[in-house]
Amino acid sequence: MDNNLFRYKLNIYLMYAYSFFHSLIFAYVIERLYWASRGITSQQVVYIEIIYAAVVILLEVPTGSLADKWSKKILMVFHAVFSLLEFIILIYAHSFWHFALAVTMAGIGKSLCSGTSNALVFESLKMNRDTECFERVLGRIGFYDYFAAMLAALLGSFVAAKSSYITTYWMSLISVMISVIIACFFKEPKAAYEKEEVISYFRHMAAAFNFLKDKSAIKFILFFGIVTGAVFTYIDEFWQTYLQAINVPVILFGVISASRMISSSLSGIYAYKLKNKFSNKTIFSTVIIVLLSSIFGASVLKTSLGIIPLIISFAAYGVVEPLVLGYLHHRTESKIRATVESFQSLALRVFTIICGLFFGYFATNYSIFIGFRFLAFSLIAYFIYFTIKQNKDIEFE
């Protein structure tokens, strides 16, 4: 085998390893508790989430263009380096602005990685004429991602209970350092796109806008992903706070975290089978009903029984991203796919900020249960819109 082709094949295995170690973050399972121990309130967490969203909004599309025009490998290295800086800051953080700086590093890293990793994988496969394996490779990357996160959650909760919260951050720092080293070994597959036409950023934006303008069904489904994603952001961010409120011991956080990730990953893996058995209308309507019902159930059950609907909500949301992005990819031209996704990502961040302002108010001034109830009622309001709109104006393709 040609050495260059071997290096491109090696990129795939390096991406598996990179995904594993970058997700082997032992601190995430007690993140909210650690932040609270350093004096950060729920309202401040929301403000910090808004800062993160703002950074991503400003940088996501420009960094995507940078990946095409400069180097995907270098952006992946920078992604890992900014994650390293994030954890160094978090270890020594003792004020709101320290944590805000840390999430700024995280936001920059997220922007650098967004779309870049998938493009690096696809173009590496393209060099080996093996692009038909793309979806399978992404599935495996997702597996290593979730497996690492589950392993980290189980070990992290044990270490936090037996030692201290800060120990999990030092352990996470080691994992991120390994991911920096792995990223340095990626090979840039420049030849995969050397012959492609160079299109300016503004032409990309105009083409994507004009495409979406006349595609009501795609806009409708993207909006579904935006609303559900914005709401679920705060379930994903505050499940630890919820468990603490219902008096679940920290040592069990890892088991519960593993359960939520297993439910989410399994539903995501098998999401593609749903579209072969049911209509889009049935699938998306059912997802909203299950999601809002489970979130409302968690907000009402103020005992350990609330864990059941909480995990169900993760399973319900697990099918959203593959189905929404699958609907988009099957109906969007290749040359503007990333730009259309950027529009969705920008809108998602805006809705996340708006939703977070209200959620933070209710969670801080009342309780996490009232905060969750606000999220459930938000989905109820959206479900009414969803039902009226799809019955009146939308014809799914």
C-alpha positions as CSV (number, residue, x, y, z in Angstrom):
1,M,0.0,0.0,0.0
2,D,1.2,3.5,-0.9
3,N,2.6,5.2,2.3
4,N,0.3,8.2,1.8
5,L,-2.8,6.0,1.4
6,F,-1.7,4.2,4.6
7,R,-1.4,7.5,6.4
8,Y,-4.9,8.5,5.3
9,K,-6.2,5.1,6.5
10,L,-4.4,5.7,9.8
11,N,-6.3,9.0,10.1
12,I,-9.4,7.0,10.8
13,Y,-7.9,5.1,13.6
14,L,-6.3,8.2,15.0
15,M,-9.8,9.8,15.0
16,Y,-11.1,6.9,17.0
17,A,-8.4,7.4,19.6
18,Y,-8.8,11.2,19.5
19,S,-12.5,10.8,20.1
20,F,-11.9,8.4,23.0
21,F,-9.4,10.5,24.9
22,H,-11.1,13.8,24.2
23,S,-14.3,12.4,25.7
24,L,-12.5,10.7,28.7
25,I,-13.4,13.6,30.9
26,F,-13.8,12.4,34.5
27,A,-14.9,15.8,35.7
28,Y,-18.1,16.1,33.7
29,V,-20.1,13.8,36.0
30,I,-19.7,16.2,38.9
31,E,-19.2,19.4,36.9
32,R,-22.2,21.3,38.3
33,L,-21.3,20.3,41.8
34,Y,-17.7,21.4,41.4
35,W,-18.8,24.8,40.0
36,A,-21.2,25.2,42.9
37,S,-18.4,24.4,45.3
38,R,-16.5,27.3,43.8
39,G,-19.4,29.7,44.3
40,I,-21.1,29.5,40.9
41,T,-25.0,29.8,41.1
42,S,-27.5,28.3,38.6
43,Q,-28.1,31.8,37.2
44,Q,-24.4,32.3,36.7
45,V,-24.1,28.9,34.9
46,V,-26.8,30.2,32.5
47,Y,-24.8,33.4,31.9
48,I,-21.7,31.3,31.3
49,E,-23.6,29.1,28.9
50,I,-24.7,32.3,27.0
51,I,-21.0,33.4,26.8
52,Y,-20.2,30.0,25.4
53,A,-23.0,30.2,22.8
54,A,-22.0,33.7,21.8
55,V,-18.4,32.6,21.2
56,V,-19.6,29.8,19.0
57,I,-22.0,32.0,17.1
58,L,-19.2,34.5,16.3
59,L,-16.6,31.9,15.3
60,E,-18.3,28.7,13.9
61,V,-18.8,29.7,10.3
62,P,-15.5,31.6,9.9
63,T,-13.5,28.7,11.4
64,G,-15.3,26.3,9.1
65,S,-14.1,28.3,6.1
66,L,-10.7,28.4,7.7
67,A,-10.6,24.6,7.8
68,D,-11.2,24.4,4.0
69,K,-8.8,27.2,3.1
70,W,-5.9,26.4,5.5
71,S,-5.7,23.0,7.4
72,K,-8.1,20.7,9.0
73,K,-5.2,19.0,10.9
74,I,-4.0,22.2,12.4
75,L,-7.6,23.2,13.5
76,M,-7.9,19.8,15.2
77,V,-4.6,20.4,17.0
78,F,-5.9,23.8,18.1
79,H,-9.2,22.2,19.2
80,A,-7.3,20.0,21.6
81,V,-5.0,22.8,22.8
82,F,-7.9,25.0,23.7
83,S,-9.5,22.1,25.6
84,L,-6.2,21.8,27.5
85,L,-6.3,25.5,28.3
86,E,-10.0,25.2,29.4
87,F,-9.1,22.5,32.0
88,I,-6.0,24.3,33.3
89,I,-8.2,27.4,33.9
90,L,-11.0,25.4,35.6
91,I,-8.6,23.8,38.0
92,Y,-7.6,27.2,39.4
93,A,-11.0,28.9,38.9
94,H,-12.5,30.7,41.9
95,S,-14.7,33.4,40.3
96,F,-17.4,33.9,37.7
97,W,-14.9,35.4,35.3
98,H,-12.5,32.5,35.7
99,F,-15.2,30.1,34.6
100,A,-16.3,32.5,31.9
101,L,-12.7,32.5,30.5
102,A,-12.7,28.7,30.6
103,V,-15.9,28.3,28.6
104,T,-14.6,30.9,26.1
105,M,-11.7,28.5,25.5
106,A,-14.2,25.7,25.1
107,G,-16.3,27.8,22.7
108,I,-13.2,28.6,20.5
109,G,-12.3,24.9,20.6
110,K,-15.8,23.8,19.7
111,S,-15.8,26.3,16.7
112,L,-12.5,24.9,15.5
113,C,-13.7,21.3,15.6
114,S,-17.2,21.8,14.3
115,G,-17.4,20.2,10.9
116,T,-13.6,19.9,10.7
117,S,-13.4,16.4,12.2
118,N,-16.0,15.0,9.9
119,A,-14.5,16.6,6.9
120,L,-11.1,15.2,7.8
121,V,-12.6,11.7,8.1
122,F,-14.5,12.0,4.8
123,E,-11.5,13.3,2.8
124,S,-9.2,10.6,4.3
125,L,-11.7,8.0,3.1
126,K,-12.0,9.7,-0.2
127,M,-8.2,9.4,-0.7
128,N,-8.6,5.6,-0.3
129,R,-11.8,5.5,-2.4
130,D,-13.7,4.3,0.6
131,T,-16.4,7.0,1.2
132,E,-19.2,4.4,1.3
133,C,-17.9,3.6,4.8
134,F,-18.4,7.1,6.0
135,E,-21.6,6.5,8.0
136,R,-20.1,3.3,9.5
137,V,-17.0,5.2,10.6
138,L,-19.1,8.0,12.2
139,G,-21.0,5.4,14.1
140,R,-17.8,3.9,15.4
141,I,-16.5,7.3,16.4
142,G,-19.7,7.9,18.3
143,F,-19.3,4.6,20.0
144,Y,-15.8,5.4,21.2
145,D,-17.1,8.9,22.3
146,Y,-19.9,7.4,24.4
147,F,-17.8,4.5,25.7
148,A,-15.1,7.0,27.0
149,A,-17.8,9.2,28.5
150,M,-19.5,6.4,30.3
151,L,-16.1,5.0,31.6
152,A,-15.2,8.5,32.7
153,A,-18.6,9.0,34.4
154,L,-18.3,5.8,36.4
155,L,-14.7,6.3,37.5
156,G,-15.2,10.1,38.0
157,S,-18.1,9.7,40.4
158,F,-16.2,7.1,42.4
159,V,-13.1,9.3,42.6
160,A,-15.1,12.4,43.5
161,A,-16.9,10.5,46.3
162,K,-13.7,8.9,47.7
163,S,-11.3,11.7,47.1
164,S,-12.3,15.2,45.9
165,Y,-13.9,17.0,43.0
166,I,-10.6,18.6,41.9
167,T,-9.0,15.2,41.5
168,T,-11.3,14.4,38.6
169,Y,-10.2,17.7,36.8
170,W,-6.5,16.7,37.1
171,M,-7.3,13.3,35.7
172,S,-9.3,14.9,32.8
173,L,-6.3,17.2,32.1
174,I,-4.2,14.1,31.4
175,S,-6.8,12.7,28.9
176,V,-6.9,16.1,27.0
177,M,-3.0,16.2,26.9
178,I,-3.1,12.8,25.2
179,S,-5.6,14.0,22.7
180,V,-3.3,16.9,21.8
181,I,-0.5,14.4,21.1
182,I,-2.8,12.3,18.9
183,A,-4.0,15.3,16.9
184,C,-0.4,16.1,15.9
185,F,-0.2,12.8,14.0
186,F,-3.1,13.5,11.7
187,K,-2.2,13.8,8.0
188,E,-3.8,16.6,6.0
189,P,-5.6,15.1,3.0
190,K,-5.0,18.2,0.8
191,A,-5.2,16.3,-2.5
192,A,-8.8,15.4,-1.7
193,Y,-10.0,18.9,-2.5
194,E,-7.2,20.5,-4.5
195,K,-9.2,20.4,-7.8
196,E,-12.4,21.7,-6.3
197,E,-13.6,25.2,-7.1
198,V,-12.8,27.8,-4.5
199,I,-16.0,29.6,-3.5
200,S,-16.0,32.7,-1.4
201,Y,-17.6,32.7,2.0
202,F,-20.3,35.2,0.9
203,R,-21.3,33.2,-2.1
204,H,-21.7,30.1,0.1
205,M,-23.9,32.1,2.5
206,A,-26.0,33.4,-0.4
207,A,-26.4,30.0,-2.0
208,A,-27.4,28.4,1.3
209,F,-29.9,31.2,2.1
210,N,-31.5,31.0,-1.4
211,F,-31.7,27.2,-1.0
212,L,-33.5,27.4,2.4
213,K,-35.8,30.2,1.3
214,D,-37.8,27.9,-0.9
215,K,-37.5,24.7,1.2
216,S,-40.3,25.0,3.8
217,A,-40.1,21.4,4.9
218,I,-36.3,21.5,5.5
219,K,-36.7,24.8,7.4
220,F,-39.5,23.2,9.4
221,I,-37.4,20.2,10.4
222,L,-34.4,22.3,11.1
223,F,-36.5,24.5,13.4
224,F,-37.6,21.3,15.2
225,G,-34.0,20.5,15.9
226,I,-33.3,24.0,17.0
227,V,-36.2,24.2,19.5
228,T,-35.7,20.7,21.0
229,G,-31.9,21.2,21.1
230,A,-32.2,24.5,22.9
231,V,-34.6,23.1,25.5
232,F,-32.6,19.9,26.0
233,T,-29.3,21.8,26.5
234,Y,-30.5,22.6,30.0
235,I,-31.6,19.1,30.8
236,D,-28.1,18.0,29.8
237,E,-26.4,20.8,31.7
238,F,-28.5,20.5,34.9
239,W,-29.2,16.8,35.4
240,Q,-26.6,16.7,38.2
241,T,-28.3,19.6,40.0
242,Y,-31.6,17.7,39.6
243,L,-30.1,14.5,41.1
244,Q,-28.6,16.5,44.0
245,A,-32.1,18.1,44.6
246,I,-33.7,14.6,45.0
247,N,-30.8,13.5,47.3
248,V,-29.1,11.0,45.1
249,P,-25.6,10.2,46.5
250,V,-22.7,11.4,44.3
251,I,-21.2,7.9,44.1
252,L,-24.3,7.0,42.0
253,F,-23.9,9.8,39.5
254,G,-21.6,7.7,37.4
255,V,-24.1,4.9,37.1
256,I,-26.9,7.3,36.2
257,S,-24.8,9.2,33.8
258,A,-23.8,5.9,32.1
259,S,-27.5,5.0,31.9
260,R,-28.5,8.3,30.2
261,M,-25.6,8.0,27.7
262,I,-26.5,4.3,26.9
263,S,-30.2,5.3,26.3
264,S,-29.2,8.2,24.1
265,S,-26.6,6.3,22.1
266,L,-28.8,3.3,21.5
267,S,-31.7,5.4,20.3
268,G,-29.3,7.3,18.1
269,I,-27.8,4.2,16.6
270,Y,-31.2,2.8,15.7
271,A,-32.9,6.1,14.7
272,Y,-32.4,5.3,11.0
273,K,-34.7,2.3,11.3
274,L,-37.6,4.5,12.4
275,K,-37.8,6.4,9.1
276,N,-38.2,3.0,7.3
277,K,-41.2,2.1,9.4
278,F,-43.0,5.3,10.1
279,S,-43.7,8.6,8.4
280,N,-41.7,11.8,9.3
281,K,-44.9,13.3,10.7
282,T,-45.4,10.4,13.1
283,I,-41.8,10.2,14.2
284,F,-41.3,13.9,15.0
285,S,-44.7,14.3,16.7
286,T,-44.0,11.3,18.9
287,V,-40.5,12.5,19.8
288,I,-41.9,15.9,21.0
289,I,-44.7,14.2,23.0
290,V,-42.3,11.8,24.7
291,L,-39.7,14.5,25.4
292,L,-42.1,17.0,26.9
293,S,-43.9,14.3,28.9
294,S,-40.7,13.0,30.4
295,I,-39.3,16.4,31.3
296,F,-42.6,17.3,32.9
297,G,-42.6,14.0,34.8
298,A,-39.1,14.7,36.1
299,S,-40.2,18.1,37.3
300,V,-43.2,16.7,39.2
301,L,-41.5,13.6,40.7
302,K,-39.3,15.0,43.4
303,T,-38.0,11.6,44.5
304,S,-35.6,9.0,43.0
305,L,-38.5,8.0,40.7
306,G,-37.7,11.1,38.7
307,I,-34.6,9.4,37.4
308,I,-36.8,7.2,35.1
309,P,-38.4,10.0,33.1
310,L,-35.1,11.8,33.1
311,I,-33.4,8.9,31.3
312,I,-36.4,8.5,29.0
313,S,-35.9,12.2,28.0
314,F,-32.3,11.4,27.0
315,A,-33.5,8.4,24.9
316,A,-36.1,10.6,23.2
317,Y,-33.6,13.3,22.3
318,G,-31.1,10.7,21.1
319,V,-33.0,10.3,17.8
320,V,-33.3,14.0,17.1
321,E,-29.9,14.8,15.7
322,P,-29.5,11.8,13.4
323,L,-33.0,12.2,12.0
324,V,-32.8,16.0,11.6
325,L,-29.4,16.0,10.0
326,G,-30.3,12.9,7.9
327,Y,-33.4,14.8,6.6
328,L,-31.1,17.7,5.8
329,H,-28.3,15.8,4.1
330,H,-30.6,13.8,1.9
331,R,-32.1,16.9,0.5
332,T,-29.3,19.4,0.4
333,E,-26.6,20.0,-2.3
334,S,-23.1,18.8,-1.2
335,K,-21.5,22.2,-1.8
336,I,-23.7,24.1,0.6
337,R,-24.3,21.4,3.2
338,A,-21.9,22.8,5.8
339,T,-23.2,26.3,5.3
340,V,-26.9,25.2,5.8
341,E,-25.8,23.4,9.0
342,S,-24.1,26.6,10.1
343,F,-27.4,28.4,9.8
344,Q,-29.0,25.8,12.1
345,S,-26.2,26.0,14.6
346,L,-26.3,29.8,14.8
347,A,-30.1,29.7,15.3
348,L,-29.7,27.0,17.9
349,R,-27.3,29.1,19.9
350,V,-29.6,32.1,19.8
351,F,-32.6,30.0,21.0
352,T,-30.4,28.5,23.7
353,I,-29.6,31.9,25.0
354,I,-33.3,33.0,25.0
355,C,-34.4,29.7,26.7
356,G,-31.5,29.9,29.2
357,L,-32.5,33.4,30.4
358,F,-35.9,32.1,31.4
359,F,-34.7,28.8,32.7
360,G,-32.0,30.4,34.8
361,Y,-34.5,32.8,36.4
362,F,-36.9,30.0,37.4
363,A,-34.2,27.5,38.5
364,T,-32.4,30.2,40.6
365,N,-35.4,32.0,42.1
366,Y,-37.6,29.0,42.6
367,S,-36.1,25.5,42.1
368,I,-34.6,23.2,39.5
369,F,-38.0,21.5,39.4
370,I,-39.7,24.7,38.3
371,G,-36.9,25.3,35.8
372,F,-37.6,21.9,34.3
373,R,-41.3,22.6,34.3
374,F,-40.7,25.8,32.3
375,L,-38.8,23.7,29.7
376,A,-41.7,21.2,29.5
377,F,-44.3,24.0,29.0
378,S,-42.0,25.5,26.3
379,L,-42.2,22.2,24.4
380,I,-46.0,22.1,24.9
381,A,-46.2,25.6,23.3
382,Y,-44.0,24.4,20.4
383,F,-45.9,21.2,20.0
384,I,-49.1,23.3,19.4
385,Y,-47.3,25.3,16.7
386,F,-45.7,22.1,15.2
387,T,-49.1,20.4,14.9
388,I,-50.9,23.4,13.4
389,K,-48.0,24.2,11.0
390,Q,-47.5,20.7,9.7
391,N,-51.2,20.1,9.2
392,K,-51.7,23.4,7.4
393,D,-48.6,24.3,5.4
394,I,-46.0,21.5,5.4
395,E,-45.7,18.6,3.1
396,F,-42.8,16.3,4.0
397,E,-40.7,15.1,1.1
